[in-house]
Amino acid sequence: MTYDIPAHERALAFDRAAGAYAEYRPRYPTAVFETVEEFSGRRLAGARVADVGAGTGIAARGLLERGARVVGVEPGAGMAAQFRRELPGVPLVRGDGNRLPLADGSLDFVSYAQSWHWTDPGRAVPSAVRVLRPGGALALWWNDPDPSVPWVAEQGARIEKWLGPGFYISNVETPAGLCWRTRTLRWSRRVSVDFHLAKLATHSAFIVLGEAGAMAFLTAERKHLARLFPGGELDEPYVTSVAVAVRPG
């Protein structure tokens, strides 16, 4: 079964599942923020950071814990409302990553956590560079299931068979025109099978399918996982891809 789902429809679908997204999506490992600091040559503590495509505030929370001064940028009403519930003291503006509603040269970092693949790089790169001060950094990162783990690869094949290719693993290609440093991080979290399936349901393609289409897949997937993990828990492995480019001074 394959579904033809336009990218813009998938991008806005998260509004329908903002609460579940906040509950089930993983946080980013500390090594992400350490890598951003290493590659940019400056600390996040005290830095002015725009977290673009901020969603429910998962990345913003990590940035705040490093001492950054964060402003969220989020296009979706439902995700923005959830962000404000999660981080009521953090400023948030409505806007998208292709046309940032921020002042020229006002930021030390612009981050796109799990959101760069929704942008048009031809517009998003100039917009990000415009709002960065000289020497500021553009940071992109993504959490994806680790396909080097056999059960994850098998699950990914089932998802692609159901949805078609390109609906589950992020496109982590960096845009041309900037000098990028990249790093891949591997980590995992221990969750229940039910929690893992609930996380799957927060992916955009499953949200767009609607409850009946998503549940048909998830019900079958629960049977696969029950055979593999009879104790009801699993290690959910991730590959986190980090890319940082510094704006020339």
Secondary structure as UniProt FT lines:
FT   HELIX           7..13
FT   HELIX           14..17
FT   HELIX           18..24
FT   HELIX           30..40
FT   TURN            45..46
FT   STRAND          48..52
FT   TURN            55..56
FT   HELIX           58..65
FT   TURN            66..67
FT   STRAND          69..74
FT   HELIX           77..86
FT   TURN            88..89
FT   STRAND          92..94
FT   TURN            97..98
FT   TURN            104..105
FT   STRAND          107..113
FT   HELIX           116..118
FT   HELIX           121..131
FT   STRAND          132..145
FT   TURN            147..148
FT   HELIX           150..163
FT   TURN            165..166
FT   TURN            176..177
FT   STRAND          180..192
FT   HELIX           193..200
FT   TURN            201..202
FT   HELIX           204..209
FT   HELIX           211..228
FT   TURN            230..231
FT   STRAND          233..246
//
